[in-house]
Amino acid sequence: MQNFKKDKLTVKIFDTRAEMGANAGKEISDCIKTLLSVKDELNMIFAAAPSQNEVLEYLANDKTIPWEKINAFHMDEYVGIDKTAPQGFAMFLKNALFDKVPFKTVNTLDSTADPDEEVKRYSKLLKENRVDIVCMGIGENGHIAFNDPHVADFNDENLVKKVDLDDVCRMQQVHDGCFATLDDVPKYALTLTVPALAAGRYHFCVVPAATKSNAVKNTVYGDINEKCPATILRTLDNAILYCDNDSGALIKE
């Protein structure tokens, strides 16, 4: 394993994807238990993507985590997709984690609601529940949640907003096997903004696979700006980037 810092961001590169997921899962579990030693409950945001499979599996199987003290949130959702569609992010997390452990509450974005009303509802929830831990990934275009470069704003005044998705982002959903063709991928989504994600106290960013190697390189070495939204991680006090050998191939120190 390699372990180094770039600005405030800790970068860890593991030999295999399985090692990466297990180590990230254990460190998230340890963080949860440390925080709950001084707090009555926690608020956590989870990303939904195949890149998160290993860490979500670890967390779902960790019997030492007091889930009944944790409020769960998710960070983005397609506008208009059926709530039961397997490509929906709330459904993904429901199958991977939310239905497997006894959370205190589970709070998801409603894909079928009026987008403007849903932005208001979910923003109110986030204002009322300070985020402790963010479990996240990075997209092939450097996005975090659905903050693609053309809509990302490090000074966004909103916590949640409706966005249009760029073609790189949409094509990633095809690469991930979530949709058969680009035309099948929705064009709009609701997303937590960059400031909403950055407001978390701890960030665990899990990014495997060769398709993410350029995004990881840009995150670690690029200028900190919206051209690669994930560069915001280098400004945060408690952020860790977990890579496997494939995703970390271009950042070996």
Legacy VTK file of the C-alpha trace (Angstrom):
# vtk DataFile Version 3.0
C-alpha trace
ASCII
DATASET POLYDATA
POINTS 253 float
0.000 0.000 0.000
1.106 3.556 -0.721
0.074 6.362 1.594
0.828 10.049 1.042
-0.748 13.493 1.372
-1.487 16.073 -1.264
-2.448 19.350 0.402
-4.939 18.216 3.084
-6.011 15.042 1.248
-4.678 11.651 2.353
-4.223 9.284 -0.604
-4.070 5.519 -0.129
-3.364 3.101 -2.997
-3.960 -0.617 -2.473
-2.835 -3.566 -4.576
-6.370 -4.820 -5.160
-9.912 -3.511 -5.262
-10.882 -5.931 -2.476
-8.152 -4.566 -0.181
-9.223 -1.018 -0.977
-12.865 -1.714 -0.081
-12.081 -3.597 3.102
-9.696 -0.933 4.387
-12.070 1.902 3.574
-14.929 0.010 5.217
-12.953 -0.600 8.386
-11.863 3.034 8.658
-15.441 4.236 8.122
-16.613 1.806 10.805
-13.919 3.032 13.210
-14.865 6.659 12.532
-18.540 5.923 13.205
-17.766 4.321 16.552
-15.356 7.085 17.577
-17.947 9.776 16.839
-20.705 7.861 18.605
-18.582 7.717 21.729
-19.241 11.454 22.100
-22.516 11.894 20.154
-25.963 10.344 20.466
-26.499 9.957 16.725
-24.823 10.569 13.358
-25.825 11.769 9.905
-24.184 9.999 6.954
-24.368 10.550 3.190
-23.807 7.599 0.856
-22.931 7.474 -2.841
-24.643 4.938 -5.093
-22.494 3.376 -7.814
-20.846 0.048 -8.641
-17.551 1.626 -7.539
-18.902 1.546 -3.988
-19.821 -2.166 -3.981
-16.908 -3.390 -1.878
-17.160 -0.759 0.829
-20.954 -1.041 1.052
-20.669 -4.817 1.365
-18.161 -4.409 4.183
-20.409 -1.982 6.033
-23.517 -4.135 5.548
-21.699 -7.093 7.108
-20.133 -5.183 10.006
-22.163 -6.220 13.051
-20.254 -3.868 15.366
-21.750 -0.672 13.902
-24.713 0.744 15.903
-26.814 1.578 12.843
-29.824 2.433 14.984
-28.005 5.662 15.882
-27.377 6.710 12.276
-29.525 8.762 9.905
-28.792 7.883 6.278
-28.981 10.225 3.282
-28.060 9.767 -0.353
-26.444 12.348 -2.565
-28.060 12.296 -5.991
-30.917 10.881 -8.043
-32.211 10.933 -11.606
-35.219 13.149 -12.231
-38.267 11.182 -13.322
-36.903 7.650 -13.026
-39.317 5.098 -11.552
-38.682 4.571 -7.843
-38.369 0.818 -8.384
-36.009 1.020 -11.386
-32.738 -0.788 -10.606
-30.753 2.143 -12.068
-32.176 4.524 -9.468
-29.665 5.473 -6.806
-32.095 5.196 -3.908
-32.963 1.687 -5.091
-29.268 0.813 -5.470
-28.563 1.834 -1.872
-31.730 0.165 -0.634
-30.499 -3.136 -2.067
-26.856 -2.681 -1.086
-27.218 -1.268 2.431
-30.383 0.548 3.493
-32.528 -2.606 3.728
-29.737 -4.672 5.262
-29.059 -2.756 8.480
-31.367 -1.033 11.009
-30.784 2.679 10.398
-32.528 5.173 12.682
-33.881 6.906 9.548
-33.307 6.613 5.806
-33.783 9.809 3.794
-33.738 9.624 0.005
-34.378 12.013 -2.852
-37.742 11.344 -4.513
-37.185 10.893 -8.251
-40.894 11.258 -9.039
-41.617 14.425 -7.051
-41.717 17.918 -8.513
-37.985 18.772 -8.684
-38.363 22.283 -7.238
-40.375 21.019 -4.281
-37.979 18.134 -3.711
-35.020 20.531 -3.673
-36.756 22.521 -0.909
-37.685 19.434 1.107
-34.262 17.809 0.984
-32.411 21.080 1.573
-34.451 21.565 4.747
-33.478 18.074 5.925
-29.795 18.809 5.376
-30.014 22.125 7.206
-31.598 20.388 10.176
-29.111 17.488 10.223
-25.443 18.463 10.123
-23.570 15.847 8.111
-20.894 13.926 9.987
-19.608 11.426 7.401
-19.687 11.408 3.598
-19.018 8.123 1.784
-18.429 9.066 -1.823
-16.745 8.372 -5.150
-15.443 10.340 -8.136
-16.832 10.214 -11.671
-14.826 9.747 -14.844
-15.135 13.507 -15.486
-14.051 14.365 -11.922
-17.580 14.943 -10.664
-18.688 14.394 -7.088
-22.338 13.461 -6.753
-23.802 14.894 -9.981
-21.736 18.073 -9.896
-20.306 17.735 -13.399
-17.680 20.363 -14.314
-20.123 22.568 -16.208
-22.572 22.838 -13.267
-20.235 22.525 -10.268
-19.875 25.628 -8.107
-17.543 25.644 -5.105
-19.462 28.684 -3.775
-22.955 27.428 -4.534
-25.569 29.026 -2.282
-27.809 25.968 -2.648
-27.552 22.653 -0.811
-29.502 20.726 -3.461
-30.201 21.598 -7.094
-31.482 20.194 -10.373
-28.743 19.761 -12.982
-28.305 18.571 -16.536
-25.768 15.770 -16.947
-22.902 15.979 -19.406
-22.301 13.185 -21.906
-19.148 11.907 -20.172
-21.124 11.468 -16.977
-24.013 9.823 -18.796
-21.686 7.511 -20.744
-20.104 6.394 -17.457
-23.488 4.917 -16.537
-23.254 2.806 -19.700
-19.657 1.787 -18.864
-20.855 0.769 -15.394
-23.491 -1.495 -16.921
-26.393 0.484 -15.493
-27.883 1.339 -18.908
-27.574 -0.319 -22.315
-27.068 2.848 -24.371
-26.448 6.562 -23.891
-29.988 7.326 -25.040
-31.330 5.300 -22.113
-29.561 7.462 -19.506
-31.662 10.297 -18.034
-30.511 13.812 -18.877
-31.409 15.466 -15.561
-30.788 14.752 -11.913
-31.076 16.198 -8.435
-27.775 16.509 -6.615
-26.303 17.735 -3.389
-24.038 20.650 -4.277
-20.295 20.828 -3.701
-20.700 22.956 -0.527
-23.323 20.524 0.819
-20.903 17.630 0.419
-17.900 19.608 1.655
-19.787 20.518 4.828
-19.382 16.964 6.131
-16.869 16.509 8.923
-15.240 13.372 7.470
-14.934 12.276 3.829
-14.159 8.745 2.681
-13.766 8.711 -1.114
-13.513 5.264 -2.734
-12.413 5.181 -6.385
-11.426 1.884 -8.069
-10.837 0.872 -11.717
-8.711 2.002 -14.652
-11.572 4.069 -16.094
-11.059 6.477 -13.182
-7.268 6.840 -13.437
-7.344 10.210 -15.230
-9.967 11.575 -12.841
-7.846 10.471 -9.886
-4.735 12.067 -11.419
-6.605 15.344 -11.955
-8.013 15.219 -8.432
-4.591 14.793 -6.859
-2.429 16.969 -9.134
-4.754 19.378 -10.934
-5.600 22.946 -10.034
-8.278 23.169 -7.347
-11.305 24.386 -9.269
-14.564 23.316 -10.869
-12.858 21.843 -13.957
-12.332 18.820 -11.714
-14.889 19.158 -8.907
-13.232 16.411 -6.843
-10.211 18.684 -6.267
-12.273 20.256 -3.461
-11.225 17.229 -1.398
-7.711 18.668 -1.134
-9.095 21.579 0.895
-10.954 19.481 3.490
-9.578 18.656 6.926
-10.535 14.985 7.193
-10.610 13.529 3.691
-9.162 10.215 2.476
-8.988 9.006 -1.137
-8.860 5.210 -1.523
-7.622 3.777 -4.846
-6.691 0.393 -6.210
-3.644 -0.123 -8.431
-5.710 0.541 -11.547
-7.271 3.847 -10.519
-4.040 4.967 -8.867
-1.774 4.055 -11.778
-1.046 7.668 -12.706
-0.382 9.013 -9.206
2.253 6.665 -7.867
4.743 8.616 -5.792
LINES 1 254
253 0 1 2 3 4 5 6 7 8 9 10 11 12 13 14 15 16 17 18 19 20 21 22 23 24 25 26 27 28 29 30 31 32 33 34 35 36 37 38 39 40 41 42 43 44 45 46 47 48 49 50 51 52 53 54 55 56 57 58 59 60 61 62 63 64 65 66 67 68 69 70 71 72 73 74 75 76 77 78 79 80 81 82 83 84 85 86 87 88 89 90 91 92 93 94 95 96 97 98 99 100 101 102 103 104 105 106 107 108 109 110 111 112 113 114 115 116 117 118 119 120 121 122 123 124 125 126 127 128 129 130 131 132 133 134 135 136 137 138 139 140 141 142 143 144 145 146 147 148 149 150 151 152 153 154 155 156 157 158 159 160 161 162 163 164 165 166 167 168 169 170 171 172 173 174 175 176 177 178 179 180 181 182 183 184 185 186 187 188 189 190 191 192 193 194 195 196 197 198 199 200 201 202 203 204 205 206 207 208 209 210 211 212 213 214 215 216 217 218 219 220 221 222 223 224 225 226 227 228 229 230 231 232 233 234 235 236 237 238 239 240 241 242 243 244 245 246 247 248 249 250 251 252
